[in-house]
Amino acid sequence: MIEAVILDMDGILIDSERHWQLTERALFADLGIDLTDQLLVQTRGLRTEEMVAHWSARFPIDGTDPKALMEEYDARMVDTMKKEVPLMEGVRELIEMFREMRLPVALATCSTQDHIDAVMEKHGLRASFDLLISAAVNMPGKPHPEVFLRTATLLKVDPTRCLVFEDSFNGVVAAKAARMKVVAMPDSLEFDQDRFGAADLKIRSLGEFTLETFHKLQEN
């Protein structure tokens, strides 16, 4: 029985993945480093700290303070989220469906609290969520399951009775490690990858997830 729903933010709640990648590319271009589309796949779903550490280990950024780089990246994205990033198509309807079913709905993301606040303010969504959780500070990022386990604890729901919506493979792994059901909505370029078979369900858009779909997941 599903008793709570947990949404990832980037790629599920908001259509932000392209903006994260453009910002990441621009940030490192300022350092003379060209991050191609093929390279950017490597850091999809990582926290800012993990992303900067990943590229710092691969490329020389001598003389650049990693902390300052992280702060600049996050600040650029907060500004972008306030101005440009749209909601994913169908997300309001999806949340409303769960609210009508009286299921608690939580947000669990590796983005910072500032990013969460920017999105909630821009789209007027704060009242739509029972809980907003950031794994950006004092918590391991996905694929570690802690952010999902913490969310379930705060919701007072057994993890096995939670349904997660994720776009990244790391997020899928984290949800399954937390023993939760997970719906994967990968980027179109990754949709056919076999690894997303780890999810309980794979969809191309949130509009595909209907009340009938929910009841089928309940039965499994």
C-alpha positions as CSV (number, residue, x, y, z in Angstrom):
1,M,0.0,0.0,0.0
2,I,1.4,3.4,-1.0
3,E,1.0,5.9,1.8
4,A,3.3,8.8,0.7
5,V,4.7,10.3,-2.5
6,I,8.2,11.8,-2.9
7,L,9.2,13.9,-5.8
8,D,12.7,14.8,-7.0
9,M,13.0,18.4,-8.0
10,D,15.2,18.7,-11.1
11,G,13.8,16.9,-14.0
12,I,10.6,15.9,-12.2
13,L,9.1,19.1,-10.6
14,I,10.9,21.5,-12.8
15,D,12.4,21.4,-16.3
16,S,15.9,22.5,-15.2
17,E,18.4,19.9,-16.4
18,R,19.3,21.9,-19.5
19,H,19.8,25.0,-17.3
20,W,22.1,23.1,-14.8
21,Q,24.2,21.9,-17.7
22,L,24.4,25.3,-19.4
23,T,25.5,26.9,-16.1
24,E,28.0,24.1,-15.4
25,R,29.5,24.5,-18.9
26,A,29.7,28.3,-18.6
27,L,31.3,28.1,-15.2
28,F,34.1,25.8,-16.4
29,A,34.4,27.6,-19.7
30,D,35.5,30.6,-17.7
31,L,38.4,28.4,-16.5
32,G,39.3,27.4,-20.1
33,I,37.6,23.9,-19.7
34,D,35.2,22.7,-22.4
35,L,32.6,20.4,-21.0
36,T,30.9,18.6,-23.9
37,D,27.4,17.1,-23.8
38,Q,29.1,13.7,-23.5
39,L,31.1,14.8,-20.5
40,L,28.2,16.5,-18.7
41,V,26.3,13.2,-18.5
42,Q,28.9,12.2,-15.9
43,T,27.7,14.7,-13.3
44,R,23.9,14.4,-13.9
45,G,22.2,14.2,-10.5
46,L,25.2,15.1,-8.4
47,R,25.3,17.7,-5.7
48,T,27.3,20.9,-6.4
49,E,30.1,19.7,-4.1
50,E,30.3,16.4,-5.9
51,M,30.2,18.0,-9.4
52,V,33.0,20.4,-8.6
53,A,35.1,17.6,-7.0
54,H,34.5,15.4,-10.1
55,W,35.8,18.0,-12.6
56,S,38.6,19.2,-10.3
57,A,40.0,15.7,-10.2
58,R,39.9,15.5,-14.0
59,F,41.0,19.0,-15.1
60,P,43.6,21.4,-13.7
61,I,41.9,24.3,-11.9
62,D,45.0,25.4,-10.0
63,G,44.5,28.7,-8.2
64,T,40.7,28.3,-8.2
65,D,39.0,28.0,-4.8
66,P,36.6,25.0,-5.1
67,K,34.3,26.6,-2.4
68,A,34.1,29.8,-4.4
69,L,33.4,27.8,-7.5
70,M,30.5,26.0,-5.8
71,E,29.1,29.3,-4.4
72,E,29.2,30.9,-7.9
73,Y,27.5,27.9,-9.5
74,D,24.7,27.8,-6.9
75,A,24.2,31.6,-7.0
76,R,23.9,31.5,-10.8
77,M,21.3,28.7,-10.6
78,V,19.2,30.4,-7.9
79,D,19.0,33.4,-10.2
80,T,18.1,31.2,-13.2
81,M,15.4,29.3,-11.2
82,K,13.8,32.6,-10.2
83,K,13.7,33.9,-13.8
84,E,13.7,31.1,-16.4
85,V,13.1,27.5,-15.2
86,P,9.5,26.2,-16.0
87,L,7.5,23.5,-14.3
88,M,7.5,20.1,-15.9
89,E,4.3,19.6,-17.9
90,G,1.7,17.8,-15.9
91,V,3.3,18.2,-12.5
92,R,0.5,20.4,-11.0
93,E,-2.1,17.8,-12.1
94,L,0.0,15.0,-10.7
95,I,0.3,16.7,-7.3
96,E,-3.4,17.5,-7.3
97,M,-4.2,13.8,-7.9
98,F,-2.2,12.8,-4.9
99,R,-3.6,15.6,-2.7
100,E,-7.2,14.5,-3.6
101,M,-6.2,11.0,-2.5
102,R,-5.0,12.5,0.8
103,L,-1.5,11.2,0.3
104,P,1.3,13.4,1.8
105,V,3.6,14.7,-0.9
106,A,7.2,15.5,-0.2
107,L,10.1,17.0,-2.2
108,A,13.5,15.3,-1.7
109,T,16.4,16.8,-3.7
110,C,20.1,17.2,-3.8
111,S,19.6,20.9,-4.7
112,T,20.2,23.5,-1.9
113,Q,17.5,25.1,0.2
114,D,18.0,28.3,-1.7
115,H,17.2,26.5,-4.9
116,I,14.1,25.0,-3.4
117,D,13.0,28.3,-2.0
118,A,13.4,29.9,-5.5
119,V,11.3,27.3,-7.1
120,M,8.6,27.4,-4.5
121,E,8.4,31.2,-4.7
122,K,8.4,31.4,-8.5
123,H,5.6,28.8,-9.0
124,G,3.6,29.2,-5.8
125,L,4.0,25.6,-4.8
126,R,5.0,25.7,-1.1
127,A,1.5,24.8,0.1
128,S,1.4,21.8,-2.3
129,F,4.1,20.0,-0.3
130,D,3.9,18.5,3.2
131,L,7.7,18.4,3.4
132,L,10.7,19.9,1.6
133,I,14.1,18.1,2.1
134,S,17.5,19.1,0.8
135,A,20.4,16.7,0.8
136,A,22.9,19.5,-0.1
137,V,24.3,19.9,3.4
138,N,25.1,17.3,6.1
139,M,23.8,14.4,4.1
140,P,25.3,12.1,1.5
141,G,23.9,12.7,-2.0
142,K,22.2,10.1,-4.2
143,P,22.7,7.2,-4.9
144,H,23.0,7.0,-1.1
145,P,19.4,6.5,0.2
146,E,19.6,8.8,3.2
147,V,17.6,11.7,1.8
148,F,14.7,9.3,1.0
149,L,15.0,7.5,4.4
150,R,15.1,10.9,6.2
151,T,12.0,12.0,4.3
152,A,10.1,8.8,5.2
153,T,11.0,9.2,8.8
154,L,9.8,12.8,9.0
155,L,6.6,11.8,7.2
156,K,6.2,8.9,9.7
157,V,5.7,6.5,6.8
158,D,7.4,3.1,6.4
159,P,9.9,3.5,3.4
160,T,8.4,0.4,1.7
161,R,5.1,2.4,1.5
162,C,6.6,5.4,-0.3
163,L,6.5,6.1,-4.0
164,V,9.3,8.1,-5.6
165,F,9.5,10.0,-8.9
166,E,13.0,10.3,-10.2
167,D,14.7,11.3,-13.5
168,S,18.3,10.2,-12.8
169,F,19.7,6.8,-12.5
170,N,21.4,7.8,-9.2
171,G,18.0,8.8,-7.9
172,V,16.5,5.5,-8.9
173,V,19.3,3.6,-7.2
174,A,18.8,5.7,-4.0
175,A,15.1,5.0,-4.0
176,K,15.5,1.3,-4.5
177,A,18.2,1.2,-1.8
178,A,15.6,2.8,0.5
179,R,13.2,-0.1,-0.4
180,M,10.8,2.3,-2.0
181,K,8.8,2.0,-5.2
182,V,10.2,4.3,-7.9
183,V,8.8,5.7,-11.1
184,A,11.7,6.7,-13.5
185,M,11.2,9.5,-16.0
186,P,14.7,9.6,-17.7
187,D,15.8,12.3,-20.1
188,S,14.8,11.4,-23.7
189,L,18.4,10.7,-24.6
190,E,18.7,8.1,-21.8
191,F,15.2,6.6,-21.9
192,D,16.2,3.4,-23.7
193,Q,19.1,2.6,-21.4
194,D,18.7,-0.8,-19.8
195,R,19.8,0.4,-16.4
196,F,16.5,2.2,-15.9
197,G,14.9,-1.2,-15.8
198,A,15.7,-1.1,-12.1
199,A,12.7,1.2,-11.6
200,D,9.2,-0.2,-11.0
201,L,7.8,1.9,-13.8
202,K,9.4,4.0,-16.6
203,I,7.5,6.9,-18.2
204,R,8.2,9.5,-20.8
205,S,6.1,12.2,-19.3
206,L,4.2,12.9,-16.1
207,G,0.9,12.9,-18.1
208,E,1.4,9.1,-18.5
209,F,1.0,8.5,-14.8
210,T,-2.8,8.1,-14.2
211,L,-4.9,6.9,-11.4
212,E,-5.1,3.6,-13.1
213,T,-1.3,3.5,-13.2
214,F,-1.2,4.2,-9.5
215,H,-3.5,1.4,-8.7
216,K,-1.5,-1.1,-10.8
217,L,1.7,-0.1,-8.8
218,Q,-0.3,-0.7,-5.6
219,E,-0.9,-4.3,-6.6
220,N,2.7,-5.1,-7.3
